[in-house]
Amino acid sequence: MPVKPLLTSILSGLCAVVALLVITPGPALALTCNATIPDVDFGTVDLSSGSPVNTSVRMTVTCTGIPRRRVKVCINIGSGSGSNAPSGDPRYMLNGANRLNYNLYKNAALTRVWGSWVWPYPPTGVRRRLRIRNNGTGRRRIRMRAQIHAGQSGAQAGLYISSFASFHTLVTASYNTSQSCRTISSSTAGTQAPFVVRANVLGACTITTSDMNFGTAGLLSANVDARNRIRVRCTPGLAYTIGLDNGSSGGTGPASRLMASGGQTVTYGIYQNNARTVVWGNTPGVNTVAAVGTGGNQNYRAYGRVPPQPTPPPGTYTDTVTVVVTY
């Protein structure tokens, strides 16, 4: 008879244990996502031609959470310390008070600006889905493209920077993959992904010229004059000089250059002024032209003269003069 109470006692204990297992919850796994974004470094760039400059980086998004769950990640990138235009395009890098136009893009065609769901401008951020692996971690890599916009040959030389520290970035995520990133980003605590955009604008010049054509002459018994155009475009504030060498036909000085045809030559000179009194050579500080770049075209005239001299046999006499821009 004492067996019955003992058995009842054991069964009651088992029931109590079962009840305890049922009502005690396991620990929850919070969802956390972080992004690592490399600095967007355009390096040293020559903008004198007015062409755009492109680069890209690959960021890494890492999430920890419930294994085998799918996650929506929302990556918001704001204005940066250089700010942006009211439309969100362009963003700006700064060098003191000087601005350089650029932007960050979602696609290879550079038509969709990478923005944010929490800034007041039209471009939105980037959303991606990933799966948490069995070890509780999921990872995805995402390409971000960048471009310095065309038409900025007038940019001052120097280092331009925009910093995306602190509130300029926000990475948020949710297990609810049908929820919009605007809702997720405005209602969910997130993390920052700081990075810097930089470019070192090189002081540079471009040059174009026209030919100097003396036309057709009979006897060389009087001066024969001609002129041409030299056009220089240099980075604003960049000091430069323009020199002209003595030509390819054996000339010995600015006023004693030679045009050649076979073994025959015609002597001529090139000058800085219409009166043909100031020679134009390639000795800095002596017979070159000095100026400071404006970012736009700066036009110069070179004045040529064939002085009276014995007339050589008929023919086409030519010379090639190299224009040297030093900065």
matplotlib code that plots the C-alpha trace (Angstrom):
import matplotlib.pyplot as plt

x = [0.0, 2.8, 3.6, 0.6, 1.5, 5.1, 4.0, 1.6, 4.4, 6.7, 4.0, 3.2, 6.9, 7.1, 4.1, 5.6, 8.8, 6.8, 4.9, 8.1, 9.6, 6.5, 6.2, 9.9, 10.8, 14.2, 16.4, 15.4, 17.9, 18.0, 18.6, 21.6, 23.1, 26.3, 27.8, 31.5, 32.0, 35.5, 36.5, 35.6, 38.9, 39.1, 42.8, 44.6, 42.3, 42.9, 39.7, 41.2, 39.5, 36.0, 35.5, 33.8, 35.8, 34.4, 35.3, 33.5, 33.8, 32.3, 30.7, 30.0, 26.7, 26.8, 23.7, 23.4, 20.0, 17.8, 19.3, 17.7, 15.5, 15.4, 16.2, 15.5, 18.4, 18.0, 21.1, 20.6, 23.3, 22.8, 24.3, 27.8, 29.6, 29.9, 26.0, 24.1, 21.8, 18.0, 17.3, 19.9, 22.0, 24.8, 26.5, 29.5, 33.1, 34.7, 38.1, 37.6, 34.9, 35.4, 33.0, 33.4, 30.2, 29.9, 27.4, 27.0, 25.0, 23.1, 23.6, 26.3, 24.7, 25.0, 21.4, 20.1, 21.5, 22.0, 20.1, 18.1, 14.6, 15.2, 16.5, 14.1, 15.3, 13.9, 16.6, 16.1, 18.5, 19.4, 17.5, 18.8, 17.7, 20.0, 19.6, 20.9, 23.0, 22.9, 25.7, 23.5, 25.3, 24.5, 26.6, 26.2, 28.5, 27.1, 28.7, 28.5, 29.5, 30.7, 31.3, 32.9, 30.6, 31.7, 32.3, 34.4, 37.6, 37.2, 37.8, 40.6, 43.5, 43.6, 42.2, 38.3, 36.6, 33.1, 32.7, 29.9, 30.4, 27.7, 24.1, 25.1, 24.6, 22.0, 21.7, 18.5, 17.0, 13.8, 12.7, 9.5, 10.7, 7.4, 7.8, 8.9, 12.4, 10.8, 9.0, 11.9, 14.3, 12.1, 11.0, 13.9, 17.1, 20.1, 23.8, 26.2, 28.7, 31.1, 33.3, 34.9, 34.8, 37.9, 39.6, 42.8, 42.3, 45.5, 46.6, 46.7, 46.5, 45.3, 46.3, 45.0, 46.6, 46.0, 48.5, 50.5, 50.1, 52.2, 50.4, 52.0, 54.8, 56.9, 60.1, 60.9, 61.9, 59.5, 58.1, 55.5, 53.4, 51.0, 49.5, 47.9, 45.9, 47.1, 44.4, 45.2, 42.9, 44.4, 43.1, 42.0, 44.8, 47.5, 50.5, 51.9, 54.1, 53.9, 57.0, 57.7, 60.7, 63.0, 61.2, 62.2, 64.2, 67.3, 66.3, 68.8, 66.5, 63.0, 63.7, 65.8, 63.6, 63.7, 61.1, 62.6, 61.9, 64.4, 67.8, 66.5, 65.3, 63.4, 64.1, 61.3, 60.5, 57.5, 56.6, 54.3, 53.0, 51.5, 54.4, 56.8, 59.2, 59.0, 60.2, 58.4, 60.8, 61.2, 63.5, 61.4, 61.5, 63.1, 60.8, 57.9, 54.4, 53.3, 49.7, 47.4, 44.7, 41.0, 39.5, 38.3, 39.9, 42.6, 43.4, 46.8, 48.0, 51.4, 52.7, 54.9, 57.2, 59.3, 61.8, 63.3, 65.9, 67.2, 64.4, 64.9, 63.6, 59.8, 58.3, 56.3, 58.4, 57.3, 58.4, 57.0, 57.1, 56.3, 54.2, 55.5, 53.1, 55.0, 53.1]
y = [0.0, 2.5, 2.1, 4.1, 7.3, 7.0, 6.5, 9.5, 11.6, 10.7, 11.5, 14.8, 15.7, 14.8, 17.0, 19.9, 19.5, 19.4, 22.5, 24.3, 23.4, 24.7, 28.1, 29.1, 30.9, 30.7, 33.8, 36.1, 36.7, 40.4, 41.5, 43.7, 44.8, 46.8, 48.1, 48.7, 51.2, 51.9, 55.6, 56.7, 58.0, 59.5, 60.0, 62.8, 64.0, 66.2, 68.1, 70.4, 68.6, 68.9, 65.1, 63.2, 61.0, 57.7, 55.2, 52.7, 50.8, 47.6, 47.7, 44.7, 44.4, 41.9, 40.9, 38.7, 37.2, 34.1, 31.4, 30.7, 33.9, 36.3, 39.9, 43.2, 45.7, 49.4, 51.5, 55.3, 57.7, 61.4, 64.7, 64.4, 67.3, 69.0, 69.1, 68.9, 70.7, 70.9, 68.0, 65.8, 66.0, 67.0, 66.4, 68.6, 68.0, 71.1, 72.7, 75.7, 77.8, 75.9, 73.2, 70.1, 68.5, 64.7, 62.1, 58.5, 56.0, 52.8, 51.5, 51.1, 53.6, 56.3, 57.4, 56.6, 58.6, 56.7, 58.7, 58.0, 57.3, 59.8, 62.9, 65.4, 64.9, 62.7, 60.0, 57.0, 54.5, 51.0, 47.9, 44.4, 41.0, 38.4, 35.2, 34.5, 31.3, 28.5, 30.2, 33.2, 35.5, 36.7, 38.8, 40.6, 42.8, 45.8, 48.0, 51.8, 53.9, 57.5, 60.2, 63.7, 65.5, 66.7, 70.4, 71.4, 72.5, 75.7, 73.9, 75.2, 72.9, 71.2, 68.5, 68.2, 66.2, 65.3, 63.3, 60.8, 60.4, 60.2, 60.9, 61.1, 57.3, 54.9, 51.1, 49.5, 46.1, 44.0, 40.4, 41.7, 41.7, 43.1, 46.2, 49.3, 50.8, 54.1, 52.6, 50.5, 53.4, 55.8, 53.4, 51.1, 51.9, 51.5, 51.8, 54.2, 53.3, 56.3, 56.9, 59.8, 61.0, 62.8, 64.0, 65.8, 68.2, 68.6, 71.9, 71.4, 73.1, 72.2, 74.0, 74.3, 76.2, 77.2, 77.2, 80.3, 80.6, 83.2, 82.5, 82.9, 85.3, 86.1, 88.0, 88.3, 92.0, 93.2, 92.0, 89.2, 89.0, 86.4, 85.4, 82.5, 81.8, 80.0, 79.0, 77.9, 76.7, 76.2, 75.5, 78.7, 80.4, 78.3, 80.4, 79.3, 80.5, 79.9, 79.4, 78.7, 76.7, 77.5, 75.1, 71.8, 73.1, 74.3, 77.8, 79.5, 82.0, 83.5, 85.9, 83.5, 80.4, 78.6, 77.2, 74.6, 73.0, 70.4, 72.0, 75.5, 77.7, 80.9, 82.9, 84.1, 85.2, 85.0, 87.9, 88.6, 91.9, 93.2, 95.6, 92.6, 94.2, 91.7, 88.2, 85.1, 82.4, 79.7, 81.3, 81.8, 85.3, 86.6, 86.0, 83.8, 84.9, 84.6, 84.4, 82.9, 80.3, 81.3, 77.9, 79.2, 79.7, 82.4, 83.4, 84.7, 85.8, 84.9, 87.4, 86.0, 87.9, 86.9, 89.7, 90.8, 88.3, 86.6, 84.7, 80.9, 78.6, 78.2, 75.6, 75.1, 76.0, 74.7, 74.5, 73.0, 75.1, 73.4, 75.4, 74.8, 75.5, 75.4, 75.4]
z = [0.0, 0.5, -3.2, -4.3, -2.6, -3.8, -7.5, -7.2, -5.9, -8.8, -11.4, -9.8, -9.9, -13.6, -14.4, -12.6, -14.7, -17.9, -17.0, -16.2, -19.6, -21.4, -19.8, -19.8, -23.2, -24.8, -25.3, -28.3, -31.1, -31.9, -35.6, -36.0, -39.4, -40.0, -43.3, -44.0, -46.7, -48.1, -48.7, -52.2, -53.4, -56.9, -56.5, -58.4, -61.2, -64.3, -65.0, -67.6, -70.5, -68.9, -68.9, -66.0, -63.7, -62.4, -59.7, -57.5, -54.2, -52.9, -49.4, -47.2, -45.2, -42.3, -40.3, -37.2, -36.2, -36.3, -38.4, -41.8, -41.7, -44.6, -43.9, -45.7, -45.3, -46.1, -46.7, -46.4, -47.6, -46.9, -48.0, -46.6, -45.0, -48.4, -48.7, -52.0, -54.4, -53.4, -55.8, -54.2, -57.4, -57.4, -54.0, -53.3, -52.2, -50.6, -50.7, -48.5, -50.2, -53.5, -54.5, -56.8, -58.2, -57.9, -56.8, -55.7, -57.8, -57.5, -61.1, -63.7, -66.0, -63.3, -63.8, -60.3, -57.4, -54.1, -51.5, -48.4, -47.1, -44.2, -46.1, -47.6, -51.3, -54.0, -54.4, -52.1, -50.6, -51.6, -50.3, -50.5, -49.0, -47.5, -45.6, -42.1, -42.2, -39.7, -37.7, -37.1, -39.6, -43.1, -45.5, -48.8, -50.9, -52.8, -55.4, -55.0, -58.0, -58.0, -60.6, -60.6, -63.1, -66.5, -67.3, -64.3, -66.0, -63.9, -60.6, -58.4, -57.8, -54.4, -52.2, -52.1, -49.4, -48.2, -45.0, -44.3, -40.6, -37.9, -39.1, -42.8, -43.1, -41.6, -42.0, -40.8, -41.3, -40.6, -40.7, -42.3, -45.9, -47.2, -45.1, -46.9, -46.3, -45.6, -42.7, -41.5, -41.7, -39.8, -37.1, -36.5, -34.7, -37.0, -37.3, -39.1, -41.8, -42.0, -45.1, -46.9, -50.5, -51.8, -54.9, -55.5, -58.4, -60.4, -61.8, -65.5, -68.9, -72.4, -75.6, -79.1, -82.0, -85.6, -88.4, -89.5, -93.2, -95.0, -98.3, -101.7, -102.3, -105.4, -104.6, -100.9, -101.3, -98.5, -95.3, -95.5, -92.4, -91.0, -87.6, -85.8, -82.7, -79.5, -77.1, -73.5, -70.8, -67.3, -63.8, -62.1, -60.2, -61.9, -63.0, -66.4, -69.2, -73.0, -75.0, -78.7, -79.7, -82.7, -85.0, -86.6, -89.5, -87.8, -86.7, -84.3, -82.5, -82.3, -85.1, -87.2, -87.5, -90.9, -93.2, -95.5, -98.8, -99.8, -99.2, -99.4, -96.6, -95.8, -92.7, -90.5, -86.9, -84.5, -82.2, -79.3, -80.7, -83.9, -84.4, -84.5, -82.0, -79.1, -80.1, -78.8, -77.8, -75.1, -72.5, -69.3, -68.0, -71.2, -74.2, -73.0, -72.2, -68.6, -67.3, -64.6, -65.4, -65.2, -66.0, -69.3, -72.7, -72.8, -76.4, -77.7, -81.1, -82.5, -85.2, -87.9, -90.3, -93.3, -93.7, -97.0, -98.2, -101.3, -102.9, -103.0, -105.7, -105.9, -103.6, -100.4, -97.4, -94.0, -90.4, -87.2, -84.1, -80.7, -78.2, -74.7, -71.8, -68.4, -65.1]

ax = plt.figure().add_subplot(projection="3d")
ax.plot(x, y, z, "-o")
ax.set_aspect("equal")
plt.show()
